Structures are given as C-alpha cells and as structure tokens.
C-alpha cells in the first residue's frame, strides 16, 4: 500500500465520527509535484456529506473536519480541499 492510499484510509477512519452518508477522497498530489509541500504530505480533495453539518457555517464545518483528521493535518496531509455538505445541499 503506498503512502497516499494509507493516508486516505486513515482519513476515512477518522472522519467516520462525523457519520458521513457519503465520503469521497481524491489524491491530487501528482498535480503538485515539485511544490515544496509535496515532499511533506499529500494533496487531497474531500467531499463529505453529513447531517452533522446542519446549521453550521463553512468555517465550523471545516473545523470539525480538521479536528477529526487531527495529526494527519500536520504530517501526512499537506493540503485538503474540502466540500462539506448536508444531504439537503447535495
């Protein structure tokens, strides 16, 4: 298993606490080859759908995701583009 595949699996496990109805994580690290941060962690695009986000603004949703991801955000993940939606917003 390569490093990014492991990171995606770990991120999915961590985000499970947000009870997602849908979660898609795309590794976009190849698009950032040569970028200084590419050496320290991967670049990922996350789409997550959960009722937990109801009544929360974008910043609050991102904080929940960052809290769930924990130390992954300070090592294995260099950049995470987030789309956090409620089921009604899909």
N, C-alpha and C positions, 0 to 999 in steps of 0.2 A: 504494500500500500504506500503510495507516495505521500509526502508531507501534506499537500493540499487536500488530498482525499481524507486523510486523518483529521485535518482541521475542520473540514465540512462536517464530518461525522460528530466530532466533539461539539461543534456549534449547534447542530441539530439536537443533540442530547441536552445541552444547556438551555436551549430555547423551549424545550418541552414544558418547562414550568409555566410558560405563557399560554399553554393549552391551545396551540395553533390548530386551526382547521385546515390550513394549507401552509406549507413552507417550501420555498424554492431557494436554493443557494447555488449561484453560478460562480465558478472560478474564472476571474478575468485577469489573473496575474500575467498571462502571456502578453496582454496589451500594455503592460507597464515594464517590460524588460528594459534594463538599463537605467530605470528610475532608481534613485538612491534607496528608497524604502523597499524596493522589490527584493533586496537581499535579506531584509529583516523579517518579512512576513508577507502573506499573500494579500491579494486584492480580490474582494468578493462583492457580489451583488445579491442582496437578500430581499425576497418578497415574502412577507408573513401576514397571514390573516388570522385574527383572533378577536373574540368578544371582549377580551381583557382591555383592548384599546378604546372601547366605547367611552365617550365623554372625555377622552384625553386628547390634548393637542399634539402636534407633531413632536415637539421637544420632549414632552412627557413620555410619548411612545418610544422615542429613541433612547431615553434614559432607562426605560425598562429593559430594552434590548441590550444595551451596554452593560447594565447590572447583571443580567442573566449570562452574558458572554464572559464577564469577569476578566480573568487574567489573559484570556485569548486575545483581548483587545490591546494588550501590552506586549505581544510577542508574535504569536502565530498569525495574527491578523494585523496588517498594516493599514488597510483601508476597507471600509464596509459601506457600500451604498445601500440605503435602506428605503424600502417601501413597506410601511406598516399600515394595514387597513383593517377595518371591521368587516364582517361579512356583508353588511349593507352597502359598503363602499366599493365592493368588487363589481 
